């Protein structure tokens, strides 16, 4: 990362320059009035070769979305800080903006951080999606093995949100997030509510998260809940998660009928997700594997299973190469596809190889 400190540090330098005229010394800034602040410029570039659905292509954001961001803080005194993040998605293969061309489509929020917790407003991550990718999935929501191919909710981020995260107490943190729909009365209101409770104790990480949003007019609300956990045994880290999804749109859905089924697939309104996985560090290499099961509770019983393997090799602390393969077995005309961190995919199997560099 490149960190740019924006402090009035020159004040003390100026004060030591005895050759300054008296008039200049009288008009200089009082050091006691200086407010320390900083801005961090950071980013990640990821590009890889993807083979899926009989097509080979070079694409961006296979293991993680390419991005360029700014993150800043300003000390306001008494432990209070102003904070902000602006994060733009970038397509490394074309140079264009990701997230449908939004300037800061990945994250855009401002808020206050204090000993009483952090309050932020703007475009922020879905709490259930964060628990799935950060805690339950050894592939961290990327590569062909991304658990998001089958599990949980398809909207990674939510606009117009107010989010509060409590301070840590004995390893426990709580988060609540409200999203104002800001739609007209003609369309669905799309208001959302997210709740999460996390616990970290040494090698153990647990998180319970629920994300709800108002359904389309005349339809039930959409609810996604997950209990996620992982445990680092030293020689390997074990991952697991169990999710419950209710309401139309609570699971991934492809209206274009990608496999040409005689009966076009319908949205699942009731399903369960089970995830197990492992990561094994071997020096600079980390081996990855996971199994995801989608249990559709609707009458159509459109179940699916995904098996994935992969590996990363660290060239340095900030650069790594990766390879992964995943296969989905769809039942009863289910239409799930193998995607990656930024794409939904185009078939039921995919192979990835690529490079990512963080800065």
Number of C-alpha atoms within 10 A of each C-alpha: 11 10 13 12 13 15 13 15 12 10 14 12 9 15 15 9 10 9 9 11 9 9 8 9 14 9 8 11 15 11 13 6 8 13 13 16 18 15 18 17 16 16 20 21 22 25 23 23 17 26 20 22 14 9 10 13 11 15 19 29 28 29 30 20 27 27 23 19 18 16 18 20 20 19 17 15 10 8 10 16 20 18 21 20 23 20 20 23 28 27 20 21 15 9 10 11 18 22 15 9 12 11 16 21 21 25 20 22 22 18 18 19 22 16 12 13 16 19 21 22 20 20 23 23 19 26 28 29 25 18 26 32 19 17 22 30 32 29 29 20 25 24 34 37 36 28 35 27 28 27 29 30 23 17 14 16 16 22 22 18 23 20 24 20 19 18 17 15 9 9 12 15 17 19 19 19 23 21 23 16 18 13 11 8 8 7 11 17 17 20 20 23 21 23 21 22 19 20 18 16 11 9 11 14 18 20 25 22 25 23 24 26 23 18 20 16 13 7 11 14 19 23 27 25 27 27 23 27 25 24 18 16 11 9 9 16 18 20 22 23 25 21 22 20 27 21 22 19 22 26 30 19 19 15 10 10 17 16 16 11 12 8 9 15 21 17 17 24 18 21 23 21 23 22 23 21 23 22 22 19 16 11 8 12 16 16 19 23 23 24 20 27 21 24 19 21 16 13 8 14 17 22 23 22 18 26 19 25 22 23 20 20 18 16 13 9 9 12 16 18 19 21 22 25 22 25 19 24 16 17 15 13 20 25 27 30 30 29 29 27 23 21 17 17 19 18 20 21 23 27 22 25 22 22 22 22 17 16 12
